[in-house]
Amino acid sequence: MPRSTTPLRLLAAGALLLGSSLAQAQYSWIGENGVRHFSDRPPPPSTPAHKILKTPGRMATTPPAPEASAAAPAAPKTAPTLAEREADYKERKKKREEQEKKDAQQAERERDIAQRCAMARSARAQVESGVRIRDFDAAGQSRIMTDEERAAQFAQANKILAECR
């Protein structure tokens, strides 16, 4: 005796339809900071009813208009005139030139610091090497650097290098 599969097919179709309707269970609301939220969970209880845009079983509504101040209506924006656009352009150009000048000064300052650090590293390495260092005095006479002078030069190089990165 063959069994009829029609009731089984109807049951499966009903389960699929029920599952698809649950997949559409979406909530939509406007949050406190004006951001639109979408979720499968209801909005927080503190959300006012007029900010809830969509709930399952209820059609979507248009979002509420932004809250305008009741004291003074907003004036319509007009396009800037040619003179205003020219003034804005000149102001932006001036700011850009000032920024480029500051950037150039900063780059030069960083190059100077890098050069000073390199010279301090070189001087410290020379003093640490233990090799006699010949120096010339104001009269142009050659003389050998003393241990105290070496220590002072080493301390000065370390002081400069402490400021380097």
C-alpha positions in Angstrom: 0.0 0.0 0.0 1.6 3.3 -1.1 1.7 6.1 1.4 0.6 9.6 0.5 3.4 12.2 0.9 1.1 15.2 0.4 0.6 15.9 4.2 4.4 15.6 4.7 5.1 18.0 1.9 2.5 20.5 3.3 4.1 20.3 6.7 7.6 20.9 5.3 6.3 23.9 3.2 4.7 25.4 6.3 7.9 25.1 8.3 9.8 26.8 5.6 7.3 29.7 5.4 7.4 30.1 9.2 11.2 30.1 9.2 11.4 32.7 6.5 8.9 35.0 8.3 11.2 34.8 11.4 14.2 35.8 9.3 12.4 39.1 8.5 11.9 39.9 12.2 14.0 43.2 12.1 13.7 46.2 14.3 14.9 49.6 13.1 15.1 52.8 15.3 16.9 56.1 15.6 19.3 56.1 18.6 20.1 58.9 21.1 22.9 60.4 18.9 20.8 60.3 15.7 22.3 57.0 14.3 19.9 54.5 12.7 20.1 51.0 14.3 19.0 47.7 12.8 18.7 44.6 14.9 16.8 41.4 15.4 16.2 42.4 19.0 13.8 45.2 20.2 15.2 48.6 20.9 16.0 49.6 24.5 13.1 50.5 26.6 14.3 54.1 26.9 13.8 54.6 23.1 10.7 56.8 22.5 7.9 55.3 20.3 8.2 58.0 17.6 11.9 57.0 17.1 11.1 53.4 16.4 10.9 53.0 12.6 10.1 49.4 12.1 9.1 46.4 14.2 8.1 42.9 13.1 4.5 43.0 11.9 4.5 46.8 11.4 5.3 48.5 8.2 8.4 50.7 8.0 7.8 54.4 8.5 9.7 57.3 7.2 12.4 58.5 9.7 11.4 61.5 11.8 12.5 64.9 10.5 15.5 66.3 12.4 14.4 68.3 15.4 14.6 71.9 14.5 14.6 74.6 17.1 11.1 76.0 17.6 12.4 79.5 18.3 13.7 80.3 14.9 13.2 78.5 11.6 16.4 77.7 9.7 17.1 80.1 6.9 17.6 78.5 3.5 21.2 78.3 2.5 22.2 80.3 -0.5 25.1 79.7 -2.8 28.2 81.8 -2.0 28.9 84.7 -4.2 32.0 84.9 -6.4 33.6 87.4 -4.0 33.0 85.1 -1.0 34.4 82.1 -2.9 37.5 84.2 -3.9 38.0 85.3 -0.3 37.7 81.7 0.9 40.2 80.6 -1.7 42.7 83.3 -0.7 42.3 82.4 3.0 42.9 78.7 2.2 45.9 79.5 0.1 47.4 81.7 2.8 46.9 78.9 5.4 48.4 76.3 3.1 51.5 78.5 2.5 51.9 79.1 6.2 51.7 75.4 6.9 54.2 74.6 4.1 56.6 77.2 5.7 56.2 75.6 9.1 56.7 72.1 7.7 59.9 73.3 5.9 61.2 74.9 9.1 60.4 71.7 11.1 62.2 69.6 8.5 65.3 71.8 8.6 65.3 71.7 12.4 65.1 67.9 12.3 68.0 67.8 9.8 70.1 70.0 12.1 69.4 67.8 15.1 70.3 64.7 13.1 73.6 66.3 12.0 74.4 67.4 15.5 73.7 63.9 16.9 75.9 62.4 14.2 78.7 64.7 15.1 78.3 63.9 18.8 78.4 60.2 18.1 81.6 60.7 16.1 83.2 62.8 18.8 82.3 60.3 21.5 83.7 57.4 19.5 86.9 59.3 18.9 87.3 60.1 22.6 86.4 56.5 23.6 89.0 55.0 21.2 91.9 55.8 23.5 94.0 57.2 20.7 95.8 60.5 21.4 93.9 63.4 20.1 95.9 66.4 18.7 94.3 69.8 19.2 95.3 73.2 18.1 95.1 76.2 20.5 94.2 79.8 19.6 97.7 80.6 18.5 97.7 77.6 16.1 100.1 75.5 18.2 99.7 71.8 18.2 99.2 70.0 21.5 97.9 66.7 22.8 94.5 66.7 24.6 94.7 66.0 28.3 92.6 63.3 30.1 90.5 66.1 31.8 89.8 67.6 28.4 88.9 64.2 27.0 86.5 63.5 30.0 84.9 67.0 29.4 84.5 66.3 25.7 83.0 62.8 26.5 80.5 64.3 28.9 79.5 67.0 26.4 79.0 64.4 23.7 76.9 62.3 26.1 74.8 65.3 27.0 74.1 66.0 23.3 73.3 62.4 22.6 70.8 62.3 25.6 68.7 64.7 23.6 68.9 62.5 20.5 66.3 59.9 19.7 
